[in-house]
Amino acid sequence: MKVVIKLYLRVALAAGFLSAVADRFGFWSKENATWGTWDNFLAYTHTLNPWAPESLIPALGFIATAAEVIFGLFLLIGFKTELFAKLSGILLLILHYQ
């Protein structure tokens, strides 16, 4: 039973990360999208990081997106699960509690 729960949690977290990335690149319909475009996502990134210079915002957006893709894929395939689960928790704290 524990194995099934861990698998479900991995898949759910990976789906959340990968879905957010898909939204940034316009893969979801406008009714289901939060950002819808990369530019809208960068504007949101700037809102979360008002201290950062404007020139740094694209790099911050890229780093967050790359981390979500890497973490999502590794959780999905089960590679170094404990490490990427902990890193995912840290990433979520950083992204959502600024």
N, C-alpha and C positions, 0 to 999 in steps of 0.2 A: 504493500500500500504506500509506503514511504517513497518508493521509486516513482510511482505514478504521480504523487503529489509534486515531487521535485521536477519531474518532466513537465507537468502542467505549468508550474511556476516559471520554468525556463522559457517555455513556448510563449506564455502570456507576456513576459517581460520583453522578449525578443520581438514579438509582434508589435508591442507598443513603440519600441525604438524604431523599428523598420517602417511602421506606419507613419510616424512623425517625419521621417526622412522622405518618404513618398509624398507627403503633403507639401514639403518644401519645394519639391521639383514638379508640382502640379499634376501628380498622378491621380488625385482624388477629385471628384466633381466639386463644383463650387458650393453645393449644399452641404457637403461633408468635410470641407477643408477649413482649417483654421488660418493658415497663411496663404496657401495656394500658389505662391511664387517665392522664388529665392529672395527677391528684393523685399517682400513683405516680412520674410523671416529675418532678414538683416535689420530691418526697422525694429522688430521685436527684440532682437539681440541688443540693439543700441538702447532700447528702453530698460532692459535688465542690467545693462552695464553703462550707466551714464557717466561714470568716471573715466571710461576708456576713450582715447582720442578716436575721432571718426575714421581715421586711416587704419585703425586696429580692428574695427568691427568685422570686416570680411574674414580676417584671420580667425577671430573668435568664433564666428559662425561656422567656418570650415572645420575648425578643431572639434567643436561640439558635434557637428554632423558626422565627421569621420569616426569619432568615438562611439556614437550611437550605431553606426553601421558595423563597426568592428565588434563591439560588445554584443549587438543583436545577433550577428552571424555566429559568433563563438558560443553564445548561449544556446542558440538553435541546434548547433551540431554537437554540443556537449564538450567542447574543448576547454580544459582548465576551468571547469564550472565554478568552483568555489572562488577562485581569483576573480573571474569576470562578474560573478554575482556581487562580490564586495565592491569592485570598481564601479559597477552599475549603481549601487546604492549611493556611493560617493558622488557620482555624476548627477544623479537625480537630486541630491541635496544641493549641489552647486547650482544646477540649472534652475531649480524651482524655489529656492529660498534665498534669493539675493535681495 
